[in-house]
Each structure stands twice: as C-alpha cells, then as structure tokens.
Amino acid sequence: MGLVVQKYGGSSVADAEGIKRVAKRIVDAKKNGNQVVVVVSAMGDTTDELIDLAEQVSPIPAGREFDMLLTAGERISMALLAMAIKNLGHEAQSFTGSQAGVITDSVHNKARIIDVTPGRIRTALDEGNIAIVAGFQGVSQDKKDITTLGRGGSDTTAVALAAALDAEVCEIYTDVDGVFTADPRVVKKARKIDWISFEDMLELAASGSKVLLHRCVEYARRYNIPIHVRSSFSGLRGTWVSNEPQGDQKVEHAIISGVAHDVSEAKITVVGVPDKPGEAAAIFRAIANAEVNIDMVVQNVSAASTGLTDISFTLPKAEGRKAIDALERNRGTIGFESLRYDDQIAKISLVGAGMKTNPGVTAGFFEALSDAGVNIELISTSEIRISVVTRADDVNEAVCAVHTAFGLDSDSDEAVVYGGTGR
C-alpha cells in the first residue's frame, strides 16, 4: 500500500459539483489500495472575496486577524469535501493546518514552514480514514497563532506533508493538464511538458509560471518528492517534476523548457545615489528590514560630473508602498535625490538548462523581442534563465513571439484551460 498526497486548487472545488467530482477521484485513489492525504484550497475566489471584505473594513488589516480571516476559506472546503467523501461510503477526517502539525515562523501573511509533525494525520490513516487538510495555513511555533503561507501556499502544504509522511508522490491537481511551455491562456499553442527537472521548474515558478509555487518546488527538491501536476477535470497524465524522469519515461532534455511571464511586479528607481561604497548596501538593507523581497537589480554607470548614479530594482506590486515608505524613512542616511515608481511593467523569462551550452540563445531571444517591436528596460540572467522587463501592454505579444521563435508551439490542438486561474 502506497501513501499519496493530493492537492486540489480553488478552481477544482469551486462549487458543490466540483467538490463531489473531487471526492470521487479521491475515493478511486483509496480503492486502488493507497493511503490518501488531501490538501485543499478555498473554494473558487473565496480568498479574494475575503481580502476585499477585509479592505472594506480596514485599509491595513492587522496581520494576525487577517490570517484568522483568510484561513476560514480552507476550513469550509475541507469540511465539505469530507462530507462528500462520507456520502460515497468512505471515512474521512478534516484537519486545520494547526491540527495537521504544520509549524511555522511567526511572520503573518507569508509565514515559512519550520517543521511538520503529522501525528494526527498518521493516526487517521492507520485507522483507515482519508485525511483532508486545510492548505495555506499553519500555527506559529512561539505564540501558537494561526498563520498563512502566502498566496498559493497550499502547494507548499502538500509537499511538506508528503515529505513528513514519506509519500510516494505529491499530486497537484489544477485546471490545466500539466505544466506547459507557456501560459496556455496567453499562448494557445503552448505544449504540455511530460517531464521537467526541479531546476527548470524552480526557474519557471520564480519567473511567474502560475502552475506551481516556487517554495513548493524548492521544498520538493530538498526532500526529493516527485510532483505530478495534472488536471482534476480530466483523466489525462500530467507533468512529472523530479530529479529524473519517472518509470519508463524517455525524455530528451530540451534546450528550452518554456517561457514564463509575470505582471505582478513593479519597478522602483532610486535616483541620484552617491556612487561610493556602502550606498547600495544601505538601500537594500532598508528594503530587507521592511521584509520586502526584490527580484532584478540594475545600477547605471555614474555621471562623471556629479558622481551620482541610479539604481533600479523590481519587487511585488503588493509591497511597493511598503518599500517606498522604507526608503523615504532612510532618505537622510542614504542621500538619494528622488524615487520613481512604475507598476506598468512585465517580466518575460526564457528558461532551459540547455541554453548554457548552446550559443545563440540570448541573441535569438532579443531578436524575437525586437521583431515584435518590444522594448527592453532591464535584463537579468542566470545559467538557465534570461529575464527582461518590458511594458505590461507588450507582454502577451512578446511571450507569443519568443515561444514561436524557439520552436515551442504545439502541432496539435490548442491547450485546454478548464477554468479558474491556473492554481
């Protein structure tokens, strides 16, 4: 008997019919002789609706109470799913993140998992039950407060439980048939990938691919937990994410794995920074102290006449105000002239382990953008990724152009998107 962890996103359990369809799939896995642990997200757009409600009550809701509110969505869906499973003649028990033993740090709204102690889950499995766990949430190690893991945190919950329970596989069910070479909502001819390495998937996730959260893939790689990304709306085989191809898979390593894009970032330019040692450190220490994550960084060549330079960096739009406030508080210490904020940007990334041994990839990437009339504002590279920042209005055309230029378009029918937003 194997142990399988399954995760179902909000689009999969968006309504009563969806919950009953998911319950049947879970029961089928149980009938196949598996012990089954299920991690579930909030129904449909419940989390977004709760966020909107909170903002109507309080423009800046307190972190602790905000977490308490947002976790209600997953508790609703886990209880309804357990009821649906029982109606099919099988026993199921639902657990909150705290009850499942998901221990986190005390950072509200984007906590990190410290440990998982799934004693109650193991007991439920030993008694022959299906365990249903609320994703996206845990309990802080010090204050025992309810915490949330940030948007898409249910993926991380699922992989963390799979690692703690020594599961054979973590199945991530979503509203597309797997990981594609680009977002099929933008590129209709995107091709489904049968297998992708942890390294390539990490870069795609970090670059804006919506199917898997970056922290989820990072966790899976650390504990070597194979992930199977597939649709809850079909019975098709999905995409395996692992160190090596699974079973009888014979997969040729492609030069390019895919094209990702991200429209959730903004750009801040710190204008007129004294070009001397310690200034960049002071800027990014202020950002770090505000607990803001940054992505791409570019420093211009200083002007000889003034000895001043500009430093630009990208960050999540949601944290833009926090970063601006942190820099303004430290303006006297740093000594910059002004700040410019731009939230109408997009990041486009080309990812593939093969690019480091294939000359011409960078040139082909820039030529495709040039032919599409897309201007580049920032550039960042790693061994297996090239990222650029463009205007947000150009992103769809740019992604399609790059996808076609590198021969990633599928020759078969258009990719099917069953509903929702891809997670």
C-alpha positions as CSV (number, residue, x, y, z in Angstrom):
1,M,0.0,0.0,0.0
2,G,1.4,3.4,-1.0
3,L,0.8,6.8,0.5
4,V,-0.3,9.5,-1.9
5,V,-0.7,13.2,-1.1
6,Q,-3.2,15.1,-3.4
7,K,-3.7,18.8,-3.5
8,Y,-6.8,20.4,-5.1
9,G,-6.8,24.1,-6.0
10,G,-9.7,26.5,-5.7
11,S,-10.9,26.0,-9.3
12,S,-11.2,22.3,-8.7
13,V,-13.6,22.8,-5.6
14,A,-15.3,25.9,-6.8
15,D,-18.8,24.6,-6.2
16,A,-20.8,21.7,-4.9
17,E,-20.5,19.7,-8.2
18,G,-16.7,20.3,-8.2
19,I,-16.4,19.1,-4.6
20,K,-18.4,15.9,-5.5
21,R,-16.2,15.3,-8.6
22,V,-13.0,15.7,-6.5
23,A,-14.4,13.4,-3.8
24,K,-15.0,10.6,-6.3
25,R,-11.4,10.9,-7.6
26,I,-10.1,10.7,-4.0
27,V,-12.2,7.6,-3.3
28,D,-10.9,6.0,-6.5
29,A,-7.3,6.5,-5.3
30,K,-8.3,4.9,-2.0
31,K,-9.9,1.9,-3.8
32,N,-6.6,1.4,-5.7
33,G,-5.0,0.5,-2.4
34,N,-3.4,3.8,-1.4
35,Q,-3.5,5.7,1.9
36,V,-4.6,9.2,0.8
37,V,-3.9,12.6,2.3
38,V,-5.7,15.5,0.6
39,V,-4.7,19.2,0.8
40,V,-7.4,21.6,-0.3
41,S,-7.6,25.3,-1.1
42,A,-10.5,27.6,-0.5
43,M,-13.4,27.3,-2.9
44,G,-13.1,29.4,-6.1
45,D,-12.5,33.0,-5.4
46,T,-13.3,32.8,-1.7
47,T,-9.8,34.1,-0.6
48,D,-10.1,37.1,-2.9
49,E,-13.6,37.9,-1.6
50,L,-12.3,37.7,2.0
51,I,-9.5,40.1,1.1
52,D,-11.9,42.5,-0.4
53,L,-14.1,42.3,2.6
54,A,-11.2,43.0,5.0
55,E,-10.1,46.0,3.0
56,Q,-13.6,47.4,3.2
57,V,-13.5,47.2,7.0
58,S,-9.8,48.2,7.4
59,P,-7.5,49.6,4.8
60,I,-4.5,48.0,6.5
61,P,-5.8,45.0,8.5
62,A,-3.8,43.6,11.4
63,G,-1.7,40.6,10.3
64,R,-2.9,38.3,13.0
65,E,-6.6,38.9,12.4
66,F,-6.1,38.9,8.6
67,D,-4.7,35.4,8.9
68,M,-7.5,34.3,11.1
69,L,-10.0,35.6,8.5
70,L,-8.3,34.1,5.4
71,T,-8.0,30.6,6.8
72,A,-11.7,30.4,7.0
73,G,-11.9,29.6,3.3
74,E,-9.9,26.4,3.5
75,R,-11.8,25.2,6.6
76,I,-15.1,25.5,4.7
77,S,-13.8,23.5,1.7
78,M,-12.1,20.8,3.8
79,A,-15.3,20.1,5.8
80,L,-17.5,20.0,2.7
81,L,-15.1,17.6,1.0
82,A,-15.0,15.3,4.0
83,M,-18.8,15.2,3.9
84,A,-18.8,14.4,0.2
85,I,-16.4,11.5,0.7
86,K,-18.5,10.1,3.5
87,N,-21.5,10.2,1.2
88,L,-19.6,7.8,-1.1
89,G,-19.2,5.3,1.7
90,H,-15.7,6.1,2.9
91,E,-14.5,7.6,6.2
92,A,-12.7,11.0,6.0
93,Q,-11.5,13.4,8.7
94,S,-10.7,17.0,8.2
95,F,-7.9,18.9,9.9
96,T,-6.8,22.5,10.0
97,G,-3.1,23.3,9.4
98,S,-2.6,23.5,13.1
99,Q,-4.2,20.1,13.7
100,A,-2.2,18.6,10.9
101,G,1.1,19.7,12.7
102,V,2.2,22.4,10.2
103,I,4.5,24.5,12.4
104,T,5.6,27.9,11.0
105,D,7.5,31.0,12.0
106,S,5.5,34.0,13.3
107,V,5.5,36.2,10.1
108,H,1.8,36.7,9.4
109,N,0.5,36.6,5.8
110,K,3.7,34.9,4.4
111,A,4.9,32.5,7.1
112,R,7.5,29.8,6.3
113,I,7.2,26.2,7.5
114,I,9.7,25.3,10.2
115,D,8.5,21.7,10.9
116,V,5.7,19.3,10.2
117,T,4.6,16.9,13.0
118,P,1.7,14.9,11.4
119,G,0.9,12.7,14.3
120,R,-2.9,13.1,14.0
121,I,-2.7,12.5,10.2
122,R,-0.8,9.2,10.7
123,T,-3.4,8.1,13.3
124,A,-6.2,8.9,10.9
125,L,-4.5,6.9,8.1
126,D,-3.8,4.0,10.4
127,E,-7.5,3.8,11.2
128,G,-8.3,3.5,7.5
129,N,-9.5,7.1,7.1
130,I,-8.8,9.6,4.3
131,A,-7.2,12.7,5.8
132,I,-8.3,16.1,4.5
133,V,-6.0,19.0,5.4
134,A,-6.7,22.7,5.0
135,G,-3.9,24.1,2.9
136,F,-2.2,27.5,3.0
137,Q,-2.1,27.6,6.9
138,G,-0.2,26.6,10.0
139,V,0.5,27.6,13.5
140,S,3.4,29.7,14.8
141,Q,6.0,27.9,16.9
142,D,6.3,30.6,19.5
143,K,2.8,32.3,20.0
144,K,0.7,29.4,18.7
145,D,-1.1,31.9,16.4
146,I,-2.8,30.9,13.2
147,T,-0.6,31.9,10.2
148,T,-0.9,31.7,6.4
149,L,1.8,30.8,4.0
150,G,1.1,33.4,1.3
151,R,-0.9,33.1,-1.9
152,G,-0.6,29.6,-3.4
153,G,0.7,28.2,-0.1
154,S,-1.5,25.1,-0.4
155,D,1.1,23.7,-2.8
156,T,3.8,24.1,-0.2
157,T,1.5,22.5,2.5
158,A,1.0,19.5,0.2
159,V,4.7,18.9,-0.5
160,A,5.7,19.5,3.2
161,L,3.1,16.9,4.3
162,A,4.4,14.5,1.5
163,A,7.9,14.9,2.8
164,A,6.9,14.4,6.5
165,L,4.8,11.3,5.7
166,D,7.4,9.8,3.3
167,A,4.8,9.8,0.5
168,E,5.5,8.2,-2.9
169,V,4.2,11.2,-4.8
170,C,2.6,14.6,-4.4
171,E,-0.2,15.1,-6.9
172,I,-1.0,18.7,-7.6
173,Y,-4.5,19.0,-9.3
174,T,-5.3,22.2,-11.1
175,D,-7.4,23.4,-14.0
176,V,-4.9,22.6,-16.8
177,D,-3.5,19.2,-17.9
178,G,0.1,19.9,-16.6
179,V,3.0,22.3,-16.9
180,F,3.1,23.9,-20.4
181,T,5.8,25.7,-22.3
182,A,3.9,28.9,-21.7
183,D,0.7,30.0,-20.0
184,P,-2.0,28.5,-22.3
185,R,-4.3,31.4,-21.5
186,V,-1.8,33.6,-23.4
187,V,-0.2,31.2,-25.9
188,K,-2.9,29.0,-27.4
189,K,-0.3,26.7,-29.0
190,A,1.6,26.1,-25.7
191,R,2.8,22.5,-25.5
192,K,2.4,20.2,-22.4
193,I,5.7,19.1,-20.9
194,D,5.8,15.4,-19.9
195,W,8.7,15.8,-17.5
196,I,10.7,18.7,-16.2
197,S,13.6,18.9,-13.7
198,F,13.3,20.6,-10.4
199,E,15.9,23.2,-11.5
200,D,14.0,24.2,-14.6
201,M,10.7,24.2,-12.7
202,L,12.2,26.4,-10.0
203,E,13.2,29.0,-12.6
204,L,9.8,28.9,-14.3
205,A,8.0,29.2,-11.0
206,A,10.2,32.1,-9.8
207,S,9.6,33.8,-13.2
208,G,5.9,33.9,-13.0
209,S,4.6,30.4,-14.0
210,K,1.3,30.0,-12.1
211,V,1.0,26.2,-12.0
212,L,3.4,25.7,-9.1
213,L,4.6,28.0,-6.3
214,H,8.4,28.5,-6.1
215,R,8.5,27.4,-2.4
216,C,6.6,24.3,-3.2
217,V,9.2,23.2,-5.8
218,E,12.1,24.2,-3.6
219,Y,10.7,22.0,-0.8
220,A,10.1,19.1,-3.2
221,R,13.7,19.3,-4.5
222,R,15.1,19.4,-0.9
223,Y,13.3,16.3,0.1
224,N,13.3,14.6,-3.3
225,I,9.5,14.4,-3.5
226,P,8.2,13.7,-7.1
227,I,5.4,16.1,-8.1
228,H,2.7,15.1,-10.6
229,V,0.9,18.1,-11.9
230,R,-2.4,17.2,-13.6
231,S,-6.0,18.3,-14.1
232,S,-8.9,17.4,-11.8
233,F,-11.2,17.9,-14.8
234,S,-9.7,15.1,-16.9
235,G,-8.0,11.7,-16.5
236,L,-5.0,12.6,-18.6
237,R,-1.4,12.0,-17.5
238,G,0.1,15.3,-16.5
239,T,3.6,16.6,-16.0
240,W,6.2,15.0,-13.7
241,V,8.5,17.3,-11.8
242,S,11.5,15.4,-10.3
243,N,15.2,14.9,-10.4
244,E,15.0,12.2,-13.0
245,P,12.2,11.0,-15.4
246,Q,9.7,8.6,-13.7
247,G,9.4,5.0,-14.6
248,D,9.5,4.2,-18.3
249,Q,9.7,7.9,-19.3
250,K,12.2,8.6,-22.0
251,V,12.6,12.3,-22.1
252,E,15.1,14.2,-24.2
253,H,16.5,17.2,-22.5
254,A,15.2,20.2,-24.4
255,I,17.4,23.3,-24.9
256,I,14.4,25.5,-23.8
257,S,11.9,24.3,-21.2
258,G,9.5,27.2,-21.5
259,V,8.6,30.9,-21.5
260,A,7.2,32.5,-18.3
261,H,5.8,35.9,-17.7
262,D,4.8,37.9,-14.6
263,V,2.7,41.0,-14.5
264,S,2.6,41.2,-10.7
265,E,5.8,43.2,-10.2
266,A,6.7,46.9,-10.1
267,K,9.9,48.8,-10.6
268,I,11.5,51.3,-8.2
269,T,14.3,53.6,-9.3
270,V,16.4,55.3,-6.7
271,V,17.6,58.5,-8.4
272,G,20.8,60.4,-7.6
273,V,22.6,57.9,-5.3
274,P,26.1,58.9,-4.4
275,D,28.5,56.5,-6.2
276,K,30.5,55.3,-3.2
277,P,30.9,52.2,-1.2
278,G,28.0,51.3,1.1
279,E,25.2,53.2,-0.6
280,A,23.7,50.2,-2.4
281,A,24.0,48.2,0.9
282,A,22.1,50.9,2.7
283,I,19.3,50.9,0.2
284,F,18.8,47.2,0.2
285,R,19.2,46.9,4.0
286,A,16.3,49.3,4.3
287,I,14.3,47.2,1.9
288,A,15.2,44.0,3.8
289,N,14.3,45.5,7.2
290,A,10.8,46.2,5.7
291,E,10.6,42.4,4.8
292,V,10.3,43.1,1.1
293,N,11.6,40.7,-1.4
294,I,13.3,42.1,-4.5
295,D,14.0,40.5,-7.9
296,M,16.0,42.1,-10.6
297,V,18.6,44.9,-9.8
298,V,20.4,47.2,-12.2
299,Q,22.8,50.0,-11.4
300,N,23.6,52.6,-14.1
301,V,27.0,54.0,-14.7
302,S,27.6,57.1,-12.6
303,A,27.8,60.5,-14.2
304,A,31.3,61.8,-14.1
305,S,30.2,65.4,-13.5
306,T,28.0,64.7,-10.5
307,G,29.3,61.4,-9.0
308,L,25.7,60.2,-8.8
309,T,24.1,57.1,-10.2
310,D,20.6,55.5,-10.4
311,I,19.7,52.1,-9.0
312,S,16.6,50.3,-10.2
313,F,15.0,47.1,-8.9
314,T,11.8,45.1,-9.2
315,L,9.6,43.8,-6.4
316,P,6.0,42.6,-6.0
317,K,3.4,45.3,-6.6
318,A,1.7,44.4,-3.3
319,E,4.8,45.5,-1.4
320,G,5.5,48.7,-3.4
321,R,4.1,51.1,-0.9
322,K,6.0,49.4,1.9
323,A,9.3,49.7,0.0
324,I,8.7,53.4,-0.8
325,D,8.0,54.2,2.8
326,A,11.1,52.3,4.0
327,L,13.3,54.2,1.6
328,E,11.8,57.6,2.4
329,R,12.4,57.0,6.1
330,N,16.1,56.4,5.3
331,R,16.5,59.2,2.8
332,G,18.7,61.3,5.0
333,T,21.0,58.4,5.7
334,I,21.3,57.2,2.1
335,G,21.3,60.6,0.5
336,F,19.4,59.9,-2.8
337,E,17.6,62.7,-4.7
338,S,14.2,61.1,-5.5
339,L,12.2,57.9,-6.1
340,R,10.4,56.7,-9.2
341,Y,7.7,54.0,-9.0
342,D,6.4,52.1,-12.1
343,D,3.8,49.4,-11.8
344,Q,3.0,49.0,-15.5
345,I,5.8,46.6,-16.2
346,A,6.0,42.9,-17.1
347,K,8.8,40.3,-16.7
348,I,9.4,37.8,-19.5
349,S,11.7,34.9,-18.9
350,L,13.2,32.2,-21.2
351,V,14.1,29.0,-19.2
352,G,16.1,25.9,-20.1
353,A,19.1,24.0,-18.8
354,G,20.3,23.5,-22.4
355,M,20.9,27.2,-23.0
356,K,24.2,27.3,-21.1
357,T,25.8,25.0,-23.7
358,N,24.0,26.4,-26.8
359,P,25.4,29.7,-28.2
360,G,22.9,32.0,-29.8
361,V,20.0,31.6,-27.3
362,T,20.5,35.1,-26.0
363,A,20.7,36.6,-29.4
364,G,17.6,34.7,-30.6
365,F,15.6,35.9,-27.5
366,F,16.5,39.5,-28.1
367,E,15.9,39.2,-31.9
368,A,12.4,37.8,-31.3
369,L,11.5,40.7,-29.0
370,S,13.0,43.2,-31.5
371,D,11.0,41.7,-34.4
372,A,7.8,42.0,-32.2
373,G,8.6,45.7,-31.6
374,V,9.1,45.1,-27.8
375,N,11.5,47.4,-26.0
376,I,13.6,46.0,-23.1
377,E,14.1,48.0,-19.9
378,L,16.0,45.7,-17.6
379,I,17.9,42.4,-18.2
380,S,18.8,39.7,-15.7
381,T,20.4,36.3,-16.4
382,S,21.4,33.0,-14.7
383,E,22.9,29.8,-16.1
384,I,19.5,28.5,-17.2
385,R,17.4,31.7,-17.4
386,I,17.2,35.0,-19.3
387,S,14.7,37.6,-18.0
388,V,13.8,41.0,-19.3
389,V,11.4,43.8,-18.1
390,T,9.1,45.3,-20.7
391,R,5.9,47.4,-20.7
392,A,2.9,45.5,-19.4
393,D,1.0,46.2,-22.6
394,D,3.5,44.3,-24.6
395,V,3.7,41.1,-22.6
396,N,1.2,38.9,-24.5
397,E,2.7,39.7,-27.9
398,A,6.2,39.3,-26.5
399,V,5.6,35.9,-25.0
400,C,3.9,34.6,-28.2
401,A,6.8,35.9,-30.3
402,V,9.5,34.2,-28.1
403,H,7.5,31.0,-27.9
404,T,7.3,30.7,-31.6
405,A,10.9,31.8,-32.2
406,F,12.2,28.9,-30.2
407,G,10.0,26.3,-31.8
408,L,7.9,25.6,-28.8
409,D,4.5,25.9,-30.5
410,S,2.5,22.7,-30.4
411,D,1.4,21.0,-33.7
412,S,-1.7,19.5,-32.1
413,D,-4.9,21.1,-30.8
414,E,-4.9,24.1,-28.6
415,A,-4.2,23.6,-24.9
416,V,-7.4,23.2,-22.8
417,V,-8.0,25.5,-19.8
418,Y,-10.8,24.1,-17.8
419,G,-11.5,27.1,-15.7
420,G,-10.1,29.3,-12.9
421,T,-6.7,31.0,-12.8
422,G,-4.3,28.0,-13.1
423,R,-3.6,27.2,-9.5
